[in-house]
Amino acid sequence: MDEQWGYVGAKSRQRWLFYAYDRLLDDGWLAAV
């Protein structure tokens, strides 16, 4: 059970990192233009 929740937590955290990275790239592109 703990392993399952640990996996879910890792997936949600990874998704947040991808989202934050995507937003960072968007801001970077806007600043470059």
N, C-alpha and C positions, 0 to 999 in steps of 0.2 A: 504494500500500500504506500509506504513512504517513498519507494523508488518511483512509483507511478506519479505521485505528486511532485517529486523532484524533477521528473521528466517534463511534466506540464509546466512547472515554473521555469525551467530552462528554455522551453519553446516560447513561452510568452515573453521572457526577457530577451531572447534572440530577436523576436518580432519587433520589440520596442527599439532594439539597437538598429535594426534595419530601417525602421521608420525615422529614427533620429538622424541616421546617416543620410537617408534620402532627403530629409529636410535641409540638412547641412549642405548637401550638394546643390539643392535648389537655390539656397541663399548665396552660395558661392557663384553659381552661374549668373544670378541676377546682379551680383556685385561686379562680376567680370564684364557684363554688358553695360 
